[in-house]
């Protein structure tokens, strides 16, 4: 799934739960994820996933 707002959130939460997830990103979005990981900021808890 795409690594945008919705896909990044759902994919990130699935990855946190131990599921095998593959996200699609490109350009500056991909560069930011590679540099800092996928960051989730949510009322349900924040997360940073670096192995996605």
Residue, then its C-alpha position, 0 to 999 in steps of 0.5 A: x500500500x502507499x505510504x501516505x497518511x492513511x496507508x502509512x498509518x495502517x501499514x505502520x500499525x500492522x508492522x507494529x503488530x508483527x505483520x509483514x508489510x510493504x509500503x510504496x513511497x517515492x521522492x522526498x517522502x521516501x527520503x524522509x522515511x529512509x532518513x528518520x523512519x516512518x513516524x506515526x503521531x496519534x492519539x492512540x500512541x506515537x511510533x517510529x518504525x525504522x525497519x519498514 
